Amino acid sequence: MKNRLRVLRAEREWSQADLATRLGVPRQTVNAIETGKYDPSLPLAFDMAELFQLRIEEIFRPDVKGAEAEAVKRPEEAAQK
């Protein structure tokens, strides 16, 4: 999933630690979400939307290329089994 978290945070001049404190999560969680290693839970996504006063869709977008890659992998994996 793609996100604008880093941009939104930078616009407010917040560090990852600042954002983490506001959200009540570890700084490592913010880093993992920003880098795409982790997708937030739905409650956390709602908390982020409320904090930034945006809709969830304005912060997060599906990673179309990643979804396409998964769709390509699945038939191959099924054929190998």
Secondary structure as GFF3:
##gff-version 3
##sequence-region A 1 81
A	DSSP	beta_strand	2	3	.	.	.	ID=ss1
A	DSSP	alpha_helix	5	11	.	.	.	ID=ss2
A	DSSP	alpha_helix	16	23	.	.	.	ID=ss3
A	DSSP	alpha_helix	27	34	.	.	.	ID=ss4
A	DSSP	alpha_helix	42	52	.	.	.	ID=ss5
A	DSSP	alpha_helix	56	59	.	.	.	ID=ss6
A	DSSP	beta_strand	60	61	.	.	.	ID=ss7
A	DSSP	alpha_helix	64	80	.	.	.	ID=ss8
###
